[in-house]
Amino acid sequence: MSAPDPTIPLPGCDVRISVMGLGTWAWGDQATWGMNGYDRSYNFETIRAAYERTIAAGITLLDTAEMYGNGESERIIGRLLREDPAHRDRVVVATKFMPFPWRIPMAAALLRSLRASLERLELPFVHLYQLHGPISLRPARTLAAALAKPYREGLIKAVCVSNYSTTEMRALHVALATHGIPLATNQIEYSLLRTMPEANGLLAACAELGVVPLAYSPMGMGRLTGKYDAANPPPGQRNFSAFPMAEIEPIVAELRRIGARRDGRTPAQVALNWLICKGAVPIPGAKNAAQAEQNAGALGWRLAPDEVAALDRVAKYGQRGIFNRVWQHG
């Protein structure tokens, strides 16, 4: 029987996170993930089943944002936690503030947004509070000051960012330090379809600064699961790592080859395990119990170095279109 994976401590607080989390962008989202839309099999009850299987597997980090489903993802998490008192205190919740330039003054807007998130989540504090993207057009010292107030008031346990470049991350790390606050995590798109954070030195900088990298879209929005191919591409508006499936099929083939030698692990499980081996915390989504079960199959074992290297050889650097350049600096 495999040993449980260790938890990861976050700097400057008593929070520890599981080596894999659960991304909840899909919870409440229609345009991209089909809830109350193209996916008629997907509803609150399937989400509840996904949540229960996730927690049972020891995956206790739930990642959401005020923007997901216009707050519906946070509301769903609030309801799930309210209806699950036995596990509520084990769950670590991460949410995000969208720092649009027009949200002024920034400190007041952030605090209002945080309080609204806490109301939807039905929580007195959130464990991880993330700046959703590097789009505020404000200096790091302004952002650090805005985050310091709710941190001191106990409304957030850990200060975090998402989509930050190495330079932006270092600047905020320094600015937060003037308030005695560490930067805990940087959530970036990282997968076999986007190895840019490794190639450009971001992962090395995270290790240097003690910042934990969280990997969103770890399966390329479903493209690495083996469920889709050139004749059957993913539905919905799945913009991240939107390579033609014909270009992705060699990667999926390698995932299948390795999985077959690993007691029949699925392509998704191998892809997630590759990220864990790289020192990142993947946060795949799950719309139902079967998807949550598949995610859990990535835990309790590790790829061998030669298997990691084989996947490195077929992996892609990532895309650099206008959308990526504006939003994804990390």
PyMOL commands that set and color helices and strands:
alter all, ss='L'
color gray80, all
select helices_A, chain A and resi 44-56+68-82+88-90+106-121+140-152+166-177+196-199+202-209+245-260+267-277+289-296+305-314+322-327
alter helices_A, ss='H'
color red, helices_A
select strands_A, chain A and resi 8-9+16-17+21-23+61-63+92-97+126-131+156-162+183-189+212-216+281-282
alter strands_A, ss='S'
color yellow, strands_A
deselect
rebuild
show_as cartoon
